[in-house]
Amino acid sequence: MAQPSATAEELKTARDTARRIALPWNSLFHALETAKSDSVALLAIEPDAESRTVVLAAEAKDYSAVLAYVAALSQQKEMDRVHLSHHEVKTGSSPRPITFTVSASWKGNA
């Protein structure tokens, strides 16, 4: 019995998956691990494998911790175009933490 051949869509999906696996994920995770801070909690990592960009959602104890985290990320050789996209003081709790998002691209050998 003959095996059915893969469709064009299945081949495209397989190529896309292989490309994503080959991306330099370790460089992204290394940069995030190196820039970590006791004053910042990383809540979400939203990478875009196609453009090699990432959006980070985080929470900090205060605004100086936000700025220090963004600066630490900017100093990572694996990161490029790091910038604070949004920040907001959470009301209704004490202390009043700051939620924020950071956008960046990451480099590495792929």
PyRosetta script that sets phi, psi and omega in degrees:
from pyrosetta import init, pose_from_sequence

init()
pose = pose_from_sequence("MAQPSATAEELKTARDTARRIALPWNSLFHALETAKSDSVALLAIEPDAESRTVVLAAEAKDYSAVLAYVAALSQQKEMDRVHLSHHEVKTGSSPRPITFTVSASWKGNA")
pose.set_psi(1, 130.7)
pose.set_omega(1, -177.2)
pose.set_phi(2, -76.4)
pose.set_psi(2, 140.7)
pose.set_omega(2, 176.4)
pose.set_phi(3, -77.5)
pose.set_psi(3, 137.7)
pose.set_omega(3, 177.2)
pose.set_phi(4, -68.6)
pose.set_psi(4, 139.6)
pose.set_omega(4, 179.8)
pose.set_phi(5, -81.1)
pose.set_psi(5, 155.1)
pose.set_omega(5, -178.2)
pose.set_phi(6, -69.9)
pose.set_psi(6, 143.4)
pose.set_omega(6, 176.7)
pose.set_phi(7, -79.2)
pose.set_psi(7, 165.3)
pose.set_omega(7, 178.5)
pose.set_phi(8, -59.7)
pose.set_psi(8, -38.7)
pose.set_omega(8, 179.5)
pose.set_phi(9, -65.8)
pose.set_psi(9, -40.5)
pose.set_omega(9, 178.3)
pose.set_phi(10, -65.1)
pose.set_psi(10, -40.4)
pose.set_omega(10, 177.7)
pose.set_phi(11, -64.8)
pose.set_psi(11, -41.4)
pose.set_omega(11, 177.8)
pose.set_phi(12, -61.8)
pose.set_psi(12, -44.6)
pose.set_omega(12, 178.7)
pose.set_phi(13, -61.3)
pose.set_psi(13, -42.6)
pose.set_omega(13, 179.4)
pose.set_phi(14, -64.1)
pose.set_psi(14, -42.7)
pose.set_omega(14, 178.3)
pose.set_phi(15, -64.3)
pose.set_psi(15, -42.7)
pose.set_omega(15, 179.1)
pose.set_phi(16, -62.1)
pose.set_psi(16, -42.3)
pose.set_omega(16, 179.5)
pose.set_phi(17, -63.9)
pose.set_psi(17, -45.2)
pose.set_omega(17, 179.5)
pose.set_phi(18, -62.1)
pose.set_psi(18, -39.9)
pose.set_omega(18, 178.7)
pose.set_phi(19, -63.8)
pose.set_psi(19, -42.2)
pose.set_omega(19, 179.7)
pose.set_phi(20, -66.3)
pose.set_psi(20, -39.0)
pose.set_omega(20, 178.9)
pose.set_phi(21, -64.8)
pose.set_psi(21, -34.4)
pose.set_omega(21, -177.3)
pose.set_phi(22, -77.9)
pose.set_psi(22, -7.9)
pose.set_omega(22, 179.6)
pose.set_phi(23, -64.8)
pose.set_psi(23, 157.3)
pose.set_omega(23, -177.2)
pose.set_phi(24, -79.2)
pose.set_psi(24, 62.5)
pose.set_omega(24, -178.9)
pose.set_phi(25, -58.6)
pose.set_psi(25, -36.9)
pose.set_omega(25, -179.2)
pose.set_phi(26, -59.7)
pose.set_psi(26, -36.9)
pose.set_omega(26, 179.9)
pose.set_phi(27, -66.9)
pose.set_psi(27, -37.1)
pose.set_omega(27, 176.6)
pose.set_phi(28, -64.2)
pose.set_psi(28, -49.7)
pose.set_omega(28, -177.7)
pose.set_phi(29, -65.9)
pose.set_psi(29, -35.5)
pose.set_omega(29, 177.1)
pose.set_phi(30, -62.8)
pose.set_psi(30, -44.6)
pose.set_omega(30, 179.7)
pose.set_phi(31, -62.0)
pose.set_psi(31, -42.9)
pose.set_omega(31, 179.3)
pose.set_phi(32, -65.4)
pose.set_psi(32, -41.2)
pose.set_omega(32, -179.8)
pose.set_phi(33, -66.8)
pose.set_psi(33, -40.1)
pose.set_omega(33, -178.6)
pose.set_phi(34, -68.8)
pose.set_psi(34, -33.7)
pose.set_omega(34, -177.4)
pose.set_phi(35, -86.5)
pose.set_psi(35, 0.1)
pose.set_omega(35, -174.7)
pose.set_phi(36, -59.6)
pose.set_psi(36, 155.7)
pose.set_omega(36, -177.7)
pose.set_phi(37, -143.8)
pose.set_psi(37, 146.0)
pose.set_omega(37, 176.1)
pose.set_phi(38, -69.2)
pose.set_psi(38, -17.4)
pose.set_omega(38, -178.7)
pose.set_phi(39, -93.3)
pose.set_psi(39, -2.0)
pose.set_omega(39, -177.5)
pose.set_phi(40, -128.9)
pose.set_psi(40, 132.5)
pose.set_omega(40, 175.0)
pose.set_phi(41, -109.6)
pose.set_psi(41, 120.2)
pose.set_omega(41, 177.5)
pose.set_phi(42, -79.4)
pose.set_psi(42, 119.9)
pose.set_omega(42, -175.2)
pose.set_phi(43, -96.8)
pose.set_psi(43, -34.6)
pose.set_omega(43, -178.2)
pose.set_phi(44, -154.7)
pose.set_psi(44, 146.1)
pose.set_omega(44, 174.7)
pose.set_phi(45, -123.4)
pose.set_psi(45, 118.3)
pose.set_omega(45, -178.4)
pose.set_phi(46, -119.9)
pose.set_psi(46, 86.9)
pose.set_omega(46, -179.8)
pose.set_phi(47, -81.4)
pose.set_psi(47, 148.6)
pose.set_omega(47, 171.4)
pose.set_phi(48, -114.7)
pose.set_psi(48, 101.9)
pose.set_omega(48, -175.5)
pose.set_phi(49, -63.8)
pose.set_psi(49, -31.4)
pose.set_omega(49, -178.4)
pose.set_phi(50, -63.4)
pose.set_psi(50, -47.1)
pose.set_omega(50, -176.8)
pose.set_phi(51, -100.9)
pose.set_psi(51, -1.4)
pose.set_omega(51, -177.0)
pose.set_phi(52, 55.4)
pose.set_psi(52, 43.5)
pose.set_omega(52, 174.6)
pose.set_phi(53, -115.6)
pose.set_psi(53, 163.8)
pose.set_omega(53, 179.6)
pose.set_phi(54, -145.0)
pose.set_psi(54, 143.0)
pose.set_omega(54, 172.8)
pose.set_phi(55, -116.5)
pose.set_psi(55, 127.7)
pose.set_omega(55, -179.8)
pose.set_phi(56, -110.2)
pose.set_psi(56, 133.5)
pose.set_omega(56, 171.9)
pose.set_phi(57, -108.0)
pose.set_psi(57, 133.7)
pose.set_omega(57, -175.3)
pose.set_phi(58, -149.4)
pose.set_psi(58, 171.2)
pose.set_omega(58, 177.7)
pose.set_phi(59, -135.4)
pose.set_psi(59, 136.9)
pose.set_omega(59, -178.6)
pose.set_phi(60, -126.9)
pose.set_psi(60, 158.4)
pose.set_omega(60, 179.6)
pose.set_phi(61, -68.6)
pose.set_psi(61, -35.1)
pose.set_omega(61, -179.1)
pose.set_phi(62, -156.9)
pose.set_psi(62, 173.8)
pose.set_omega(62, -175.2)
pose.set_phi(63, -67.2)
pose.set_psi(63, -33.0)
pose.set_omega(63, 178.3)
pose.set_phi(64, -64.8)
pose.set_psi(64, -32.6)
pose.set_omega(64, 176.3)
pose.set_phi(65, -68.1)
pose.set_psi(65, -36.8)
pose.set_omega(65, 175.9)
pose.set_phi(66, -60.2)
pose.set_psi(66, -51.7)
pose.set_omega(66, -178.2)
pose.set_phi(67, -63.3)
pose.set_psi(67, -38.6)
pose.set_omega(67, 178.6)
pose.set_phi(68, -65.0)
pose.set_psi(68, -38.8)
pose.set_omega(68, 179.1)
pose.set_phi(69, -66.5)
pose.set_psi(69, -45.3)
pose.set_omega(69, 178.3)
pose.set_phi(70, -61.5)
pose.set_psi(70, -41.5)
pose.set_omega(70, 177.9)
pose.set_phi(71, -63.5)
pose.set_psi(71, -42.1)
pose.set_omega(71, 179.3)
pose.set_phi(72, -63.5)
pose.set_psi(72, -41.3)
pose.set_omega(72, 176.5)
pose.set_phi(73, -63.8)
pose.set_psi(73, -40.6)
pose.set_omega(73, -178.9)
pose.set_phi(74, -62.4)
pose.set_psi(74, -28.3)
pose.set_omega(74, -178.4)
pose.set_phi(75, -82.4)
pose.set_psi(75, -8.1)
pose.set_omega(75, -180.0)
pose.set_phi(76, -76.8)
pose.set_psi(76, 128.6)
pose.set_omega(76, -177.7)
pose.set_phi(77, -63.2)
pose.set_psi(77, -22.9)
pose.set_omega(77, -179.4)
pose.set_phi(78, -79.4)
pose.set_psi(78, -13.8)
pose.set_omega(78, -174.7)
pose.set_phi(79, -106.3)
pose.set_psi(79, 149.9)
pose.set_omega(79, 179.4)
pose.set_phi(80, -145.0)
pose.set_psi(80, 151.8)
pose.set_omega(80, 177.6)
pose.set_phi(81, 50.7)
pose.set_psi(81, 49.1)
pose.set_omega(81, 178.4)
pose.set_phi(82, -80.4)
pose.set_psi(82, 127.3)
pose.set_omega(82, 175.4)
pose.set_phi(83, -151.7)
pose.set_psi(83, 149.6)
pose.set_omega(83, 177.3)
pose.set_phi(84, -75.0)
pose.set_psi(84, 119.0)
pose.set_omega(84, -176.3)
pose.set_phi(85, -90.7)
pose.set_psi(85, -36.4)
pose.set_omega(85, -174.3)
pose.set_phi(86, -160.3)
pose.set_psi(86, 145.9)
pose.set_omega(86, 171.6)
pose.set_phi(87, -147.1)
pose.set_psi(87, 152.8)
pose.set_omega(87, -177.2)
pose.set_phi(88, -155.1)
pose.set_psi(88, 133.3)
pose.set_omega(88, 177.1)
pose.set_phi(89, -81.4)
pose.set_psi(89, 126.1)
pose.set_omega(89, 178.6)
pose.set_phi(90, -79.7)
pose.set_psi(90, 125.3)
pose.set_omega(90, 179.2)
pose.set_phi(91, -97.7)
pose.set_psi(91, 163.2)
pose.set_omega(91, 176.8)
pose.set_phi(92, 89.8)
pose.set_psi(92, 0.1)
pose.set_omega(92, 176.7)
pose.set_phi(93, -135.9)
pose.set_psi(93, 157.7)
pose.set_omega(93, 178.6)
pose.set_phi(94, -130.3)
pose.set_psi(94, 127.2)
pose.set_omega(94, -3.0)
pose.set_phi(95, -68.6)
pose.set_psi(95, 167.0)
pose.set_omega(95, -176.6)
pose.set_phi(96, -94.9)
pose.set_psi(96, 95.8)
pose.set_omega(96, -178.8)
pose.set_phi(97, -70.9)
pose.set_psi(97, 165.1)
pose.set_omega(97, 179.2)
pose.set_phi(98, -113.0)
pose.set_psi(98, 124.1)
pose.set_omega(98, 171.6)
pose.set_phi(99, -92.8)
pose.set_psi(99, 145.3)
pose.set_omega(99, -177.8)
pose.set_phi(100, -154.5)
pose.set_psi(100, 161.4)
pose.set_omega(100, 174.1)
pose.set_phi(101, -125.4)
pose.set_psi(101, 145.7)
pose.set_omega(101, 178.9)
pose.set_phi(102, -126.1)
pose.set_psi(102, 134.8)
pose.set_omega(102, 175.5)
pose.set_phi(103, -110.7)
pose.set_psi(103, 143.5)
pose.set_omega(103, 179.3)
pose.set_phi(104, -160.7)
pose.set_psi(104, 167.9)
pose.set_omega(104, 168.9)
pose.set_phi(105, -117.9)
pose.set_psi(105, 157.8)
pose.set_omega(105, 179.7)
pose.set_phi(106, -125.9)
pose.set_psi(106, 149.7)
pose.set_omega(106, -176.6)
pose.set_phi(107, -111.8)
pose.set_psi(107, 170.7)
pose.set_omega(107, 176.9)
pose.set_phi(108, 152.6)
pose.set_psi(108, 168.6)
pose.set_omega(108, 178.7)
pose.set_phi(109, -84.3)
pose.set_psi(109, 125.6)
pose.set_omega(109, 178.0)
pose.set_phi(110, -125.3)
pose.dump_pdb("model.pdb")
